Amino acid sequence: MRHRRTIVLIVSLLAVLVLLLLITDPWSTLGKESRQVVLRDVAAVDRIILVDAYDSTELVKVNGSWLLFGEEACSQFTVENLLIAASRLQISSIVTMGGEEGLATEHGETRRITWFKGDRALLTYGFTAVSERFLVIPPRSDRAYYVTVSGYPDLNLDKVFSSTSDHYREHLLIDLLPSEISRIEIELSSGEAFHFSQDSEGNIRMEADNEYTILPEEGPDEQAIRLLFSYFTSIRFEKRAGIPADSLSGSGLSGTPMATLHVVSFSGEDHTLRVYPYLELPGDEPHLFRALVLYNQEQEALFVNYIYLDVLMRGLTHYFGEK
């Protein structure tokens, strides 16, 4: 009897709970709010526009691939990350416009993001970073929403939702495995010039390229050479420097590249990097972590992390033993 009463009590409590949920519907408000924040139909999106006070970017899907401004190939990975983040946004807190120290009103949107299917806007909102948190501001709304990405609470959304075109450009310059490289030519500002050539069997030969470069009689360090061939995987640039090629001669130094590197693959890929020091201001010492690079025939310099370049610009002594 007591067991039956317990069951009746549990069933009654469940019935009351269901009734309360139907009356109050505590999740309906948040669900409605999320419609203004979460990108629902990712597959339908074929155009994205991101605009702030200084930059604007348009990403257009053409024949299944994303293009920058509908013309320039861009990083598919970066755009997919943007779409995934937009579809997995979750509201962590709600801000009444003018409330919470006036954050939404004081800061306003720093970026406007619109997701399109054809000419129809599927979703649009303002976006701003506030004290390492990220605020989404729907249009004509008296509320704004602090958001995170589900599963990635520490993700920097200010970077993922960047409106800078360079962020979406394919920053990969060279991505060659050691076995794919047939020739590496190195010319240094010291006057040394030499190259390494590799045959299909993996045998590597080193030769001098000018009369000022004299190879020691003892053979080079094979391990050092093998390591050099391994350094051409995933060489990337940070962003375009906005510095034209013909102005590098006015860098405050001689205008001669620190090094010119030429890499050729067995499949015919041909890469040339002309490396210049980067001076933030005229008369400064060269930047420790950045260099300027002219890539192939491009006429605008790129910023490249010096960590990629330092190991490529070593002189003969490195390959014949440091003295």
Beta strands, then each sheet from edge to edge (+ up, - down):
strand 1: 47-52
strand 2: 56-62
strand 3: 65-68
strand 4: 72-73
strand 5: 89-96
strand 6: 111-117
strand 7: 120-130
strand 8: 133-137
strand 9: 143-149
strand 10: 172-174
strand 11: 181-188
strand 12: 193-198
strand 13: 204-208
strand 14: 235-236
strand 15: 239-244
strand 16: 259-265
strand 17: 270-277
strand 18: 290-295
strand 19: 300-305
sheet 1: 4+ 3- 2+ 1- 6+ 7- 8+ 9- 5+
sheet 2: 10+ 14-
sheet 3: 13+ 12- 11+ 16- 17+ 18- 19+ 15-
end
